[in-house]
């Protein structure tokens, strides 16, 4: 999911592609984090959620905000 969201962001806003995305989550980048938002809010009581938060540093960072 993180790779798909980054791809969408790079393709829609060329400034991130030139400067490279530093991982910051702010107003501009939150619109590309919809799948993380859904996973966090709707599936937080599942085994998959427990596994993905352990394995995916992008998602773990997003959830810590």
Rosetta blueprint (number, residue, H / E / L):
1 X L
2 X H
3 X H
4 X H
5 X H
6 X H
7 X H
8 X H
9 X H
10 X H
11 X H
12 X H
13 X L
14 X H
15 X H
16 X H
17 X H
18 X H
19 X H
20 X L
21 X L
22 X L
23 X L
24 X L
25 X L
26 X L
27 X H
28 X H
29 X H
30 X H
31 X L
32 X L
33 X L
34 X H
35 X H
36 X H
37 X H
38 X H
39 X H
40 X H
41 X H
42 X H
43 X L
44 X L
45 X L
46 X L
47 X H
48 X H
49 X H
50 X H
51 X H
52 X H
53 X H
54 X H
55 X H
56 X L
57 X H
58 X H
59 X H
60 X H
61 X H
62 X H
63 X H
64 X H
65 X L
